[in-house]
Amino acid sequence: MANVVRAALVQATWTGDTESMVAKHEEHAREAARQGAKIIGFQEVFNAPYFCQVQEPEHYRWAEPVPDGPTVRRMQDLARETGMVIVVPVFEVEQSGFYYNTAAVIDADGTVLGKYRKHHIPQVKGFWEKYYFKPGNVGWPVFDTAVGKVGVYICYDRHFPEGWRQLGLNGAQLVYNPSATHRGLSSYLWRLEQPAAAVANEYFVAAINRVGVEEYGDNDFYGTSYFVDPRGQFVGDTASDKVEELVVRDLDFDLIEEVRQQWAFYRDRRPDAYEGLVQP
């Protein structure tokens, strides 16, 4: 029997407040569950606007603890209700002065399996993230979920191949890449980088982007979210570049082993020759 996982992602417009934003994602998750999905992931800092378009201390108000904050607890209830694994990206406060761009991974029974903290933090116009976030310090975890081995890589991380590879070496079968990227900056890379990472590392990738223009800047988030397989092929169509959308796709995890046997990239790696890659 084929090892098929029905997976979902949401690209969403900002509603104007956290309560309605979380409620909207809960309804998307329930609809995904009705369609048979067993895992769903949301966009970067999904319960807030993309406030990093500006550098203002008022935006620390969006931060909350992980896993003991209100949003993650609410998502635990949702996971238990729907029987789905949920990838939950939020603005995390660990303690005073320690803030991270984080995604919690919640298993289908509501258990928080752990979290990933974004490693690579941009500081360019419209993406002033170093003002808010410390670099991630929890490594490259891969979570053994009800649907398989799931990793997370967040937005700007996707430009750095090292993390993609480490997730593959750690056993990932599916990597969620929640993002917030705008039309004028890197849209031509959007359909290139994640498929290339899926090929190089021979796993599935869920690429999620926000959609629309928000109140704290003029970034035009262009959606176009998608799933891509280990051959670098889109699984179904990409989502709209203009409107909110729930995407549900069937991912044949047996393809991972098939591709790894055929292309054998892991066999032919040369870590003995790569020491220069980690020199500062």
C-alpha positions as CSV (number, residue, x, y, z in Angstrom):
1,M,0.0,0.0,0.0
2,A,1.3,3.4,-0.9
3,N,2.4,5.6,1.9
4,V,0.4,8.7,1.0
5,V,0.0,11.6,3.4
6,R,-2.7,14.2,2.8
7,A,-1.1,17.5,3.8
8,A,-2.4,21.1,4.0
9,L,-1.1,24.6,4.2
10,V,-2.7,28.0,4.5
11,Q,-1.7,31.3,3.0
12,A,-3.7,34.1,4.7
13,T,-4.5,37.8,4.6
14,W,-4.1,39.7,7.9
15,T,-7.4,40.4,9.6
16,G,-6.3,43.2,11.9
17,D,-6.2,41.4,15.2
18,T,-4.9,38.2,16.7
19,E,-8.2,36.7,17.8
20,S,-9.8,36.8,14.4
21,M,-6.6,35.7,12.7
22,V,-6.3,32.6,14.9
23,A,-10.0,31.9,14.6
24,K,-9.7,32.1,10.8
25,H,-6.8,29.5,10.8
26,E,-8.8,27.2,13.1
27,E,-11.6,27.2,10.5
28,H,-9.1,26.5,7.7
29,A,-7.7,23.6,9.8
30,R,-11.2,22.2,10.3
31,E,-11.9,22.4,6.6
32,A,-8.6,20.7,5.9
33,A,-9.5,17.9,8.3
34,R,-12.9,17.5,6.6
35,Q,-10.9,17.0,3.4
36,G,-8.9,14.3,5.0
37,A,-5.7,16.2,5.8
38,K,-3.5,14.8,8.5
39,I,-1.0,17.7,8.8
40,I,-1.3,21.4,8.3
41,G,1.1,24.3,8.5
42,F,0.6,28.1,8.7
43,Q,2.6,31.1,7.5
44,E,5.4,32.9,9.3
45,V,4.2,34.6,12.6
46,F,0.8,33.5,11.5
47,N,-1.2,35.1,14.4
48,A,0.2,38.6,13.8
49,P,0.9,41.0,11.0
50,Y,4.4,41.0,9.5
51,F,5.5,43.8,11.8
52,C,9.1,43.5,10.7
53,Q,8.4,46.0,7.9
54,V,9.1,48.6,10.7
55,Q,11.3,48.9,13.7
56,E,9.1,49.9,16.6
57,P,9.1,48.6,20.2
58,E,5.3,48.4,20.3
59,H,5.5,45.2,18.2
60,Y,7.1,43.2,21.0
61,R,3.5,42.9,22.2
62,W,2.9,40.1,19.6
63,A,5.4,37.8,21.4
64,E,4.4,34.9,23.7
65,P,6.0,31.9,25.3
66,V,6.4,28.6,23.4
67,P,4.9,26.1,24.3
68,D,3.1,27.7,27.2
69,G,1.6,30.7,25.5
70,P,-2.1,31.1,24.6
71,T,-1.7,30.5,20.8
72,V,0.2,27.2,21.1
73,R,-2.2,26.0,23.8
74,R,-5.1,26.8,21.5
75,M,-3.5,25.0,18.7
76,Q,-3.0,21.9,20.9
77,D,-6.7,21.9,21.4
78,L,-7.2,22.2,17.7
79,A,-4.8,19.3,17.0
80,R,-6.8,17.1,19.4
81,E,-10.1,18.2,17.8
82,T,-9.0,17.5,14.2
83,G,-6.5,14.7,14.7
84,M,-3.9,16.7,12.6
85,V,-0.3,17.5,13.1
86,I,0.0,21.3,13.2
87,V,3.1,23.5,12.4
88,V,2.5,26.8,14.3
89,P,4.9,29.7,13.6
90,V,4.8,32.5,16.2
91,F,6.9,35.3,17.7
92,E,8.4,33.7,20.8
93,V,9.6,35.3,24.1
94,E,11.7,33.0,26.1
95,Q,12.6,35.5,28.9
96,S,13.0,39.3,29.0
97,G,15.2,40.3,26.1
98,F,15.2,36.9,24.5
99,Y,13.0,36.8,21.4
100,Y,12.9,34.3,18.5
101,N,11.1,33.7,15.2
102,T,9.8,30.2,16.1
103,A,7.6,27.4,14.9
104,A,6.1,24.9,17.3
105,V,5.3,21.4,16.0
106,I,2.2,19.8,17.6
107,D,1.4,16.1,17.1
108,A,-2.1,14.9,16.2
109,D,-2.9,14.1,19.9
110,G,-2.1,17.7,21.0
111,T,1.4,17.0,22.3
112,V,4.0,19.7,21.6
113,L,6.9,17.8,20.1
114,G,9.2,20.7,20.2
115,K,10.1,23.9,18.3
116,Y,12.4,25.3,15.6
117,R,13.9,28.7,15.9
118,K,14.8,30.6,12.7
119,H,18.6,30.6,12.2
120,H,19.2,33.3,9.6
121,I,17.8,36.7,10.5
122,P,17.6,39.4,7.8
123,Q,18.1,43.1,8.3
124,V,17.2,44.8,5.1
125,K,14.5,47.3,4.0
126,G,11.1,45.9,4.8
127,F,12.5,43.0,6.7
128,W,14.0,44.5,9.9
129,E,14.1,41.2,11.8
130,K,17.3,41.7,13.7
131,Y,15.5,44.4,15.6
132,Y,13.2,41.8,17.1
133,F,14.8,38.3,16.9
134,K,17.9,36.5,18.2
135,P,19.3,33.9,15.9
136,G,17.9,30.4,16.5
137,N,19.8,28.1,18.9
138,V,17.9,24.8,19.0
139,G,19.6,23.2,16.0
140,W,17.8,21.5,13.1
141,P,15.2,19.3,14.8
142,V,13.2,16.8,12.9
143,F,10.0,15.7,14.7
144,D,8.7,12.2,14.6
145,T,5.0,12.9,14.1
146,A,1.9,10.9,13.4
147,V,2.4,11.3,9.7
148,G,6.2,10.9,9.5
149,K,9.4,12.9,10.1
150,V,8.7,16.7,9.8
151,G,11.1,19.6,9.8
152,V,10.8,23.4,9.7
153,Y,12.9,26.0,7.9
154,I,11.6,29.6,8.2
155,C,11.5,32.2,5.4
156,Y,14.9,33.8,4.9
157,D,16.5,30.5,6.0
158,R,15.5,29.1,2.6
159,H,18.4,31.0,0.9
160,F,20.9,28.9,2.9
161,P,21.4,25.4,1.6
162,E,23.2,24.1,4.8
163,G,20.0,24.0,6.9
164,W,18.1,22.2,4.2
165,R,20.8,19.6,4.1
166,Q,21.0,19.2,7.8
167,L,17.2,18.6,8.0
168,G,17.7,15.8,5.4
169,L,20.5,14.3,7.3
170,N,18.3,14.3,10.4
171,G,15.7,12.3,8.5
172,A,13.1,14.8,7.3
173,Q,10.5,13.5,4.9
174,L,8.6,16.8,4.8
175,V,9.9,20.3,5.6
176,Y,7.5,23.2,6.1
177,N,8.9,26.6,5.1
178,P,6.6,29.3,6.5
179,S,7.5,32.7,4.9
180,A,6.6,36.3,4.4
181,T,8.1,37.5,1.1
182,H,7.0,40.3,-1.2
183,R,6.5,40.6,-4.9
184,G,9.3,43.0,-5.8
185,L,12.1,41.4,-3.8
186,S,12.4,37.7,-4.6
187,S,9.3,36.4,-6.4
188,Y,11.4,34.8,-9.2
189,L,13.3,32.9,-6.6
190,W,10.2,31.6,-4.9
191,R,9.5,28.9,-7.6
192,L,13.2,28.0,-7.8
193,E,14.8,27.7,-4.3
194,Q,12.4,25.3,-2.6
195,P,12.1,22.9,-5.5
196,A,15.9,22.9,-5.8
197,A,16.1,22.2,-2.0
198,A,13.6,19.3,-2.4
199,V,15.7,17.8,-5.2
200,A,19.1,18.3,-3.5
201,N,17.8,16.7,-0.3
202,E,15.2,14.3,-1.7
203,Y,12.2,15.2,0.5
204,F,8.9,17.1,0.2
205,V,8.7,20.8,0.9
206,A,5.7,22.9,1.8
207,A,6.4,26.5,0.8
208,I,4.0,29.0,2.5
209,N,3.8,32.7,1.8
210,R,1.6,35.4,3.1
211,V,-0.8,37.2,0.7
212,G,-1.8,40.8,0.4
213,V,-0.7,44.2,1.7
214,E,-0.7,44.8,5.4
215,E,-0.9,47.9,7.6
216,Y,2.7,48.3,8.7
217,G,4.3,48.7,5.2
218,D,3.9,48.4,1.5
219,N,5.2,44.9,1.1
220,D,2.9,43.1,-1.4
221,F,3.0,39.4,-0.2
222,Y,2.3,37.3,-3.2
223,G,1.1,34.0,-1.9
224,T,1.8,31.3,-4.6
225,S,2.2,28.7,-1.9
226,Y,2.8,25.1,-2.9
227,F,3.9,21.6,-2.2
228,V,6.9,20.2,-4.1
229,D,8.1,16.6,-4.3
230,P,11.6,15.1,-4.2
231,R,11.9,15.4,-8.0
232,G,11.3,19.1,-7.8
233,Q,7.8,18.9,-9.3
234,F,4.9,20.8,-7.9
235,V,2.2,18.6,-6.4
236,G,-0.9,20.1,-8.0
237,D,-1.1,23.8,-8.8
238,T,0.4,26.6,-6.8
239,A,-2.0,28.8,-4.8
240,S,-3.2,32.2,-6.0
241,D,-0.8,35.2,-5.9
242,K,-3.6,37.5,-4.8
243,V,-6.1,35.8,-2.4
244,E,-6.2,33.7,0.7
245,E,-6.2,30.0,0.1
246,L,-6.2,26.6,1.8
247,V,-4.1,24.1,-0.2
248,V,-4.6,20.3,0.4
249,R,-2.4,17.8,-1.5
250,D,-1.6,14.1,-1.4
251,L,2.1,13.4,-0.9
252,D,3.4,9.9,-1.7
253,F,6.2,9.4,0.8
254,D,7.3,6.2,-1.0
255,L,8.7,8.6,-3.7
256,I,11.4,9.7,-1.2
257,E,13.0,6.2,-1.1
258,E,12.5,5.7,-4.8
259,V,14.3,9.0,-5.6
260,R,17.1,8.3,-3.1
261,Q,17.8,5.0,-4.7
262,Q,17.7,6.4,-8.2
263,W,19.7,9.6,-7.7
264,A,21.8,8.5,-4.6
265,F,22.8,12.0,-3.6
266,Y,23.3,11.0,0.0
267,R,25.5,8.1,-1.0
268,D,27.8,10.4,-3.0
269,R,28.2,13.2,-0.5
270,R,31.8,14.0,0.5
271,P,31.7,15.4,4.0
272,D,35.4,14.7,4.3
273,A,36.0,17.4,1.6
274,Y,33.6,20.1,3.0
275,E,35.5,21.4,6.0
276,G,36.0,24.8,4.3
277,L,32.2,25.4,4.3
278,V,32.2,26.0,8.1
279,Q,35.1,28.4,8.3
280,P,34.1,31.9,9.2
